[in-house]
Amino acid sequence: MISKLAGEFGLELWQAKAVVELLDSGNTIPFIARYRKEAHGSIDDQTLRSMAERLEYLRGLEKRREEIRKSLTDLGVINEDLERALAGAGSLAELEDIYRPFRPKRRTRAAIARERGLEPLASWMLLAKSGSAPAEAEKYIGKDVPDAESAIAGAKDIIAEMISDDPALRGRLRELTAREGVICVRGAKDEDSVYSMYYDFTEPARTLAPHRVLAINRGEREGYLKVTLSVPEEKAQPVIKRAFVHPAAAAREELSAACEDAWDRLIFPSLERELRSELTDRANKGATEVFARNLKQLLMQPPVRGRVILGVDPGYRTGCKLAVVDESGRVLETGVGYFTIPGQEARRAEAAELIKGMAARHGVTVIAIGNGTASRESEEFIASILPELPGAAYAIVSEAGASVYSASPLAAQELPELDLTLRSAVSIARRLQDPLAELVKIEPRAIGVGQYQHDLKQNELAAALDGVVEQCVNDVGVDAVTASAQLLSRVAGIGPALARNIVAYREENGISSRAALKKVPKLGPRAFEQCAGFLRVPGGREPLDATAVHPESYAAARGILSRLGFRPEDLRRGGIPEIEDRAREYGRERLARELGVGLPTLADILSELKKPGRDPRDELPRPELRRDVMDIKDLKPGMELMGTVRNVIDFGAFVDIGVHQDGLVHISRMSERFVRHPSEVVKVGDVVKVWVVECDPARKRISLTMVRDREDRPKGGGARRQAGGK
């Protein structure tokens, strides 16, 4: 397994061995990636996560190999050939092919023929070089076999099953099916639907895009589509007949018929199911990766720090819920404004006064508007009163999952005095203020930054998204003094129960240092080792507690400061910008040798001493704050706009350009060069320049491009260029 891991991930054997040992010792991936770099050679956290998944698969494969070996031993059929085949099988499919002939079967046609004593006739047909099958079959006529034709039919059933169970043959036919198979889709209903484009659709299985697989599967499940697989029989049959029909066989005609029956009745239906399942698994994996990548980019969006924010949860009949939160997210005031229904000028005026009063009382400078129902009308109203709110701007915020949070026990615990509807406004404001801290309170699948998420394998999706949340939280670090239990629970080595213990201990005793965490009930040495580096305690007695330096490296950090002429207290002035230059002058190798640390750890410590508690989100583009509003009817082809990427999918990206309807930049219009996946060009949260290609207000569809041609017009024909680029 270690050799396989090393080969598949391009690593040295010692690296793969170290990763396996670290994982088996109960270390978390964030801890291994950040604080055990010397042990494994600085492998990044994403590769470590992939290695952990692959290790789990390989161990499952070994477990199944042993189960099959035991079953074959118990049956008394194990021999050297089977042992070699089992040892050489590199996938579950290959193992199951080996076991297939020996697996207990239901009462098949071949089983019935065997019961009637026709197996010797089948053997004769396979081996005989002279004689006649009808003449030989006469010998088997009896009570259950009325005539020679029945005997031959039974023997052919036995041969067809034997052909179907041959592992080597199935492997060759599986490769042929994957290479030559064509997915054919037809409409199952005459009515128009979202699946109309697939009513007469064919594409080779090997090139079928993951999002098409998921769309076709859903259309088939909902009864709109009929899906079949086509494989050239003229290529499949010769493969079978070469293996089982000897040119000099006496029963060539009967054997050929058995081969055709084996393919049509047994092999092809099985391989069709396998290939459809494999395509679905591949699409699941691809869609899960897209969802995970988008979620990471959403969680890692820069926070809007140091601002008092007014959150607006738009609505019609029940009004728009309003909530003001201070710089730390504490709720200052809530209210309800009625300004989205035309003709109610008196109520709109009241709402304007309410919002202006809130802004004046609390110093609101940013208004976060949810992008759900009535968002468009809310945006127009807020934009109309901005001139009366000095220095204020607004931003459209995705409210996906806000209602889930509002109705959760957590929201009731955090905001017990607020009505359920007002909690959504608080969440909208806070998720602009600190997306990571707020979105960790919501089930990742409810955030909605993927495609076909409800069609995916939910356990795999949940595991992947949980891994993303864990990675983001630990990359950013968590303030142990103020963080919520939900945020703390995502820190490496903690979990929900320990997070609650930390909060309870903090409320009673406070937390003045990392060392104080050791007093939290059930937070033992192992958990402390895993979590300590990711928890920050700003303003405490120990300046290093506010950095990502692990307590186990405090002595090394102090040694660096001392040798380079600094003191730990120097960290309190926001870091030591010149420390890396001093280290270079002193000699990094010499410094590492004297302190007994590896160069990767030394580099990490220096980076932290230079800028303690650095937040990686600060290096990303800031959220776009607006002061005016546009309508979809204002858009014209060629218009240049700035927009924010809201979702990245297999065939493009949806961009918010401020007209309440996201526009689509197709993958073919993202770059002059060939793009394999949109994630190569953009990510969620990016602010990009786009041009309008086409706008259909009636259908609420906007087509955008990120590429301009020489005449300074939006590019057309991008799809043709993209196809040609292959």
N, C-alpha and C positions, 0 to 999 in steps of 0.2 A: 504493500500500500504506500509506503514511504517513497519507493522508487517511482510508482505511478504518479504520485503527487508532484514529485520533483520534476519528472518529465513533462507533465501536463502544464505546469505553471512556470517552466523554465528556471528552476531553482537548483542549487546544489543539494546533494543528499543531506548534508548536515543541517541545512535550513529547514527542509521539510520535516526532518526528525525533530528538530527543536520546536517547530510549530505544533506537531502532534503531542509532544510531551507537555508543552505549556497548556494546550487545550485540555488534555487529560488530567492535568493538575488542578483544574477548576478555575483557571484564569479567564477573565472576560476579554473579549476581543479589543475593546478600547484600551484596556490596561496593557495587553500584549503589544498593541501597535505603538503606544506612546512611551511606555516605560520599560520595555524589554527589547529594544532595538538591537543591542549588541548580541542578544541571544539568537535572533533569527535573521539578522542582516538587514534590518530596516525595511521589512516588507510592509506595504501600506495596508490600512484597515480593510479596504474593499477586497483586496486579494486574500487577506486572512479570512474574511467572511466566506468568500467563495471556496477557499480551501476547507473550511469547517463543513460546509455543505457537501462538498465532494467526498470528504472523509466519511461523513455519515452515510452517503450512498455506497461507497466502497465497503464499509463495514456491513451494511445491509446485504450487499452482494455476497460477501464472504459467509454471512449467516445463512443465506439461501443456498449457497453452494454446499455447506455442511449438511443442511436439511435434506437436500437431494441425495447427497452421498450416503447418508444414513438410510434413506428410503430404499435406494438401490441395493444397499448391503442387506437390509432386512428382507428384500424380495429375492436375494440370492443371485442377482444378475450382474453385480459389479465385476468388472474385469479391467485389464490394463488399458484397453482402448477407451473405455468409458472414463477411467481415471484421467487419462491424458486429455480427453475432450472436456471434462469438468475443469481441470486445471487451466486449460487454455481459454475458457469462456470469459470474455471481457465485458459482458452485459447480461442483464436479467433475461433479455429475449433469447440470447444464445443458451443460457442455462435451461430455460423452459423448453427450448427446442430439443435439447438432449434428453430431458425428462419426459417429454411428450409421449413417446411410445410406451412408457411404463406407467404413466399416470392412470389411476383408476378411471374408467370411462363409463358413461351411461350405456344402455343397451343399444348399440349402433347396428346398422345393417351388417357390418363386418363381424360384429360379435355374434349375431344370429347365425351367420354363415358358418362361423367356427363351431358353434353349438351343433350345427347339422353335419359336422365332420368334413367340411370342404377345404380346410387349410392345406392338406396334401395336394389337392388339385391345384390350388393357387401356386404352391411351390413348383409343381410340375410345369405349369404354364410359364413361370419365370425362368426355368432352367432347361427345359427340354429343347433339343435341337432337331428332333424328328418326331413323327407321329402327328395325330390330329386331336385338337382340343375336344370336338364333339365326341370322338371315339373314346378318348380318355374319360370324358364326363359321364359316359354310360355306366362306368363302374360305381358311380356314387348315387345312382337312382335308388330311392328307398321311400320310406314312409313320409319323411319331411322334404324329400327332393323328388318331385313327380316325374321330371324329365331332364334330359341333358342340358337344355336351355336354362333351366332353373339352376342347375349345378354350376354352369359357366357364369351365370349372373352373380351367384353367391361368391364364387372365386374372384371375380372382378371386383366385387365390393371389398374383399379382403386385401387385394392388391392395391386398390385405390387408397385405402386407409394406410397401408404400409408406405405408399408413396408420400402421402400427406405427412406422415410422421418422420420422414427422413430429415435429420437436422441439417446436413450439408446442402441438400436440395432446397430446403426451405430458406436457407441463408442466401443462396444464389437467386431464388425467385423474389425474396424480399428486396434485394438490391435492384433487381430488374423493375419491380413495382415502384420503388422509390424514384428510379431514374426515368422510367417511361410512363408512369401513371399520370393521367389527366383527370382533374376534377371537373365534372360536368354538372351544371346547375340549371334547373328549369323551374318556371313558376308553377306552384301547385294551385293557385287561385287566379281568376281573371281580374280581380279587383286591383286597383292601384295601391301601392304601399311604399314604405321606405326601402323595401327590398327590390323595387322594380328594376334596378340596374343589374340584378342577378337573375332575371327571369329567362335570359338566354345567354349563359356565361360559361366559358370553358377556359381553363388555364392549367399548364403543367403543375403538378403537385410540388415539384422541387422549387418553383419560383413563386408560389402563392404567398402573398404577403400576410403576416400575422393578423393584421386588422381585418383582412378579407376573410380569413379562416373563422374568426370570431363572429363576424357579421353573418356569414353563411350558416354557421352553426345555430345562431339565434333565429335566423329566418326559417331554418328547417324545424327547429323546436317549436316555433310559433305557428307552423303549418302553412307558411307562405312559399316555401321552397322544397324541391325534391333534389337530393344530391346523390350522385353516383360516381364511381371511379371507373375509368376506362383504362385497360392495359392491353396492348396489342397481343392478341392470342397467338398470332403467327410467330411471335418472338418467345412466348412463354412455353408453348407446347414442345418445340424442339429441345429446350433445356430439360424437360421431364423425360422425353422419349430417348434422348441420348443416354440417360442414366438407367433406364429400366427396360428398353426394348432393344434386345440384341438383334443385329441384322439377320442372324441365322436362327432366330427363335422359331419354334414350331407354331407358337400361338401369337404371332406378330399382330394379327388383326385384333385379337381379343385384348392383348396388352396395350395396343394403341388406344382402344376404346376405354380401357381402365385409366390410362393417363389423362385422357380428355375429361373423364368423369372426376378424377381426383382434382384437377384444376378447377373445373366449373363448380363442383359441389362442395369441396372441402378446403382446398388451398386458397383460391381467390377470395371467397367471402371472409376467411380468416385474415388474410393479408390486407384486405380492404379495411377491415375494422382496425387492424394494427396501424395502418398508415394514417387513417383519419384520427386515430387516438394520438399518434406521434405528432401530426400536424397541430392538433389541439394543444398538446403539451408544449410544443415549441412556441405556439402563439401565446399560451398562458405565460410562459417564461418571459417572452418578449414584452408582453403587456405589463407584467408585474415589474419588469426592469424599468419600463417607461414610467409607470406610476411611482416607483420608488425614487427614480431620478428627479421627477417633477416635485415630489413631496420634499425631498432634500433641499431643492432650490427654493421652494416656498418657505420652508422652516428657516432657511438661512438668509432670508431677506433682511436687509438692515433695519434695525429698530429706529423709530422716530423718537429719539430721546429728548428729555428736558422740555417737553411740550405738554400743555394742558389740552386735552382732546375732548371734543364733543362727538359722541357716537350717535348715529342716526340709523334706526332700524325702520325702513320705509313701510308704509301700509296705506290702505285706502279708507275703508269704513271705520276701522278702529283707530285711525290716526297713526302718526309716525312717533315711535318711542325715542326719547332723547335721554342721554346720560352723559354727564361731564365727569371725567376722571383726571386726577392730578398726575404729576410727573411719575409717581410710583404706582399708578393704577388704582388708587383709592377713589371710591365713588364720592363725588362732592354734591351732586344734585341730579335729580331726574325729573322728567316731565313728559307730556304728550302734546304734539302739535298737529293741527289739522290744516294741511296746506297742499294736498295732492289732488283734491277733487275740484275741478273747475267750477266757477260760479259762486263759490263760497268765500267772497272777498273779505267779509268780516272776520271769519275764522282764520283766513290766511294772514290778515293784519295782526290778529292776536298771536298767532304762531311766530310771526316776525318779531314782535315785541318780546315774546318769551325767550327766543333764541338770542336776541341782542342783550337781553337782561342777563342771561346765563353767561354769555361771553364777557360782558362787562364785569360781573361779580367775580369771575374766576380767572380771567385772563386767557380765554380760549384763543388759540392761534391756528389750530387745525381742526377741521370737521371731517370725520370719517363716515362715509355714506355706504350702507350695505347695498350690494348689487342685485337684490332680489326684486320682488313685486313692488311696483311704484318707485323704483330707483330713479327712473328717468325723470319723473315729475319732481322728485325730491331734489335731484341734482339741479334742475332748472330753477327751483325756488331758492335753494341755497346760493346759487350763483347770482341770483337777482339781488340778494341782500348783502353780498360780500362787500360792496362799497361802503356799507355802514358798519362793517366789522374791521377796523384798522389792522392791517398786517395779517389778516386771516386768509387761509387757503383751504381747499378741500381735496380729498382723495377718495376714489371709489375702492371699496374694500370687499373682497369676496366674503360672503356670509355663509358659505358652505359649512354646514355643521353647527352653526350658531344656535339653531333651534334644538339640535340634539343636546348641546351643552345646557341650554336654558332649562330643559325639562329633566336634567340629570340630578341625582342626589348630591353630586358635587356642587352644582350651582346653588342648590337650596342651602347647602352648608356654608358656602362662601358668601352668598347674598340673601340671607334668610328674610330680610326686611323688604325685599323687592318682589314685585309681581313677576311672574314667569316671563311676560312679554318684555319687561324693562331689562331683564338680564341679558337679552340678545343685544340691546344697544350698548351695554357695558362691554360685552364680549367683542363687539365690532370695534369699539374705541381701543380696547386693550390689544387687539391683534394687529392694529396699525402701530401701536406703541412698542410692542415687543412680540412679533409673530410667534417666535419659538415658545416663549413662556405661556402664551395663551392657547396655542394650537395643540400643545401636549395634553390639554385637558379633554380633547375630543378624540374619539375613535378615529385612527388614521384613515380608515376606509370611507368615513363620512365627509372627508375634506374635499373629495371630488376633483383630483388633478390627473386623472388617467383616462382610459377608454375601456369600455366594456367591463368595468370593474365588477359588476354583479354576475358576470358570466365566468369569472376566473375561479380557480381553486382557492376557496376562501382561507383555508389554513395556511397555504403557501403565501398568499398575498399578505395575510396578517403577520406572518413571521418576517417577511421581507420588509414590511413597513415598520414593524417594531424595531428591526435592526437599524433602519434609517433614522428613526427618532432617537434611538440610543446613541448612534454615531454623532448626530447633530448636537445633542445636549452635551455630550462629553467633549466635542470639539470646541464648543463655546465656553464651557465651564458654568458652574452654578454657584450663586451666592448662598452659602449655607445659612446666612442670617435672615434672609428675606424670602427665599424660594418657597413656592407652594409644595405640598406633599406630592402632587402629580409630577412636578418637575424633578424633585428629589428622587422619586421612584425610578426615573430613567437614568440615573447616574450609575455607572458600572459598580456592581457589587451590592447595590442597596435593595431595590424592589419595594413594593407597596407597604409591606408591614414595617420594615426598618424606616421608611420615609415617615410614616405616621409616628414612630417612636422619636425620630429626630425633631419633628415639629412639636410633639408634646414636651420633650425635654427642653427645647428652645423656649417655649412659652413660660416654663417654670423657672429655668435657670439662665437662659440666654446662652449664646455661644461666642466666646471671646477668642477662641483659637481652634486650630485643627485638632490639637491634642485633646481639647475638651470633648470632641466627638467620641473619644474612647469611653466616655462615661455614659453614653447613650445605651439604654438597655438592649441587649442582644446584638450590639455592634461590636463584634469581636475582632481580634487581630487580622484575620483573613479578610473580612469585609472592609476594615480600615485600610488595609494595603491596597485593595482594589479601588476604593472610592476616593481616598484622601487627595490625590493629585487633581481630581476634577472638581473638588469643592473649594470655594474661595471664602476666606474670612477677611474682608477688607477692614482696615482701621484697627486691627488687633495689635497685641504686643509684639508679635512676630511678623515683620514685614513680608517674609517669604510666604506667609499664609495667604496672601492676596495674589499669588502667582500660580502658574501651572507646574512649578517645581515640586516634585514629590518629596514628602518628608524624609524619605530614605536618602535623598540627595542634598539635604540641607547642609551637611558638613562640606560637601563638594562645592556648593554654591557659596558658602562663607569663605572657603579656601580661595575661590576665584576672586571674590571681592577683595580679600586681604592681599593676595599676590599682585593684584592690579591697582591697588591703592584706593579702594573704595570701602564704604561701610554699609551694612544692611539698611541703615536709616536713609541712605541716599535713594533707596527705592521709593520712598514716600513722596519724592518730588516728581513722580510720574515716570521714573525709569532713568537709566543711565545710557544716553544715546551713544556715547563714545566707547562703551565697554568692548565692543567687538574689535574696534581698531587697536585698543590696548592689548587685547588677547592675541591679535595677529603679530603685534610687535614682540610680545613675550614669547610667542611660539605656541600654537595650539597643541601640537603633539607633546611638547614639554609639559604644558599645563595638564593635559589629560593624564600623562604618565605620573606626574607628581601627586595628582589627586586620586588616582586609581579608578578613573572612569573611562568609558569608551568615547571616541570622537562624536558619535551621534548624540549621546547624552550630553556631552559638553556643548555641542551646538545648540541643543534645545534649552539648556540652562542659560547660555549667553543670550539667546533670543528673548527669554523671559526677563532677564535682568535688564535688557535694553528697553523693553516695553512691557512692564508687568501686567499680567491679566489681559493681554491683547485679545480683542474680539475679532475673529476672522471676518465677521459680517461687515465690519467697518470699511473693509477694502472693496465692497461691492457697490454698484450704483444705487443711489438713494431712491425711495419711492417718489413718483412724480406727483407733485402737488399742483392743483389747477386753480384758476381764478375765473375761467369762463366756461361756456358749454356750447356744444354743437349738436346738430340734429342729423340723422342719417340722410335726410333730404338735402342737406347742405353739401354732401359729398359729390365730387365730380372726378371723372377719370383724369389721372395725372396729378391730383392734389397731393402735396407732400405733407406728411404728418409725423409726429412722434407718438409712439405707443408703448404700452407695457405688455410683455408676453405673459399671458395668463395660463396657457396650457400648451404642452408639447406632445404631439402624438406621432404615430408612424408616418403619416402622409403630410405633415405640416405643423404649423403652430397658429394658435388663436391669439390675436393681439387686440388689446383694449386701446382704442383710439379716441375714446371720449364721446362716443355717440350711443352708449348704452347697448350696443350690439357689437360683439367682438368680430373682427375681420379675420379671414383665413389667409395666411401666407402658405401657399402650396410648396411642398419640398422643391419643386422644379423652379420656384421663383425666389429661392433663398440665396443663391450664390451663382457666380459665373462657372465655378467648378462643379464637378459631379459630387453630389451629397448623398451618402448612403443612408443617413438618418438625420432628421432635423436637429437632434441634440448635438451634432457636430458644429452647428452654427449658432443656435440660441438656447437659452435656458429660461425657466420660469423666473419672472422678476426682472429680466433684461429690459432696458429701455432702448428701443430700436427706431430707426428712421424707416418709414414705409411710404409707398405711393399707392394711390387708389387705382386699381385696374378696372373694376366693374362694381356697380352697386345696384341691388334690386331691393328697394324699400318694401315692396309688397310681400316678398318672401323673407325679408330681413336677412339678406345675404350680402356680404361685402367681401370682395376679392382684392387682396393686396399683394404687392411685390416689394422685395427688399433690394431689387436690382434695377438699375437704369441703363438704357441703351445710349448709343452715341448721340442720338438726336435729343437726348434728355427727356425721353418719354418713357412711361412704364413699359417694361418688356412684355411682349406677347410671345406665344409659342414656346414658353419655357418647358412645357411637358415634353414637346418633341425633342428639344435640346437635351433634356435630362435622359430621355430614353436613348438618344444617340450617344450620349456620354458613356453608356455602358460598354 
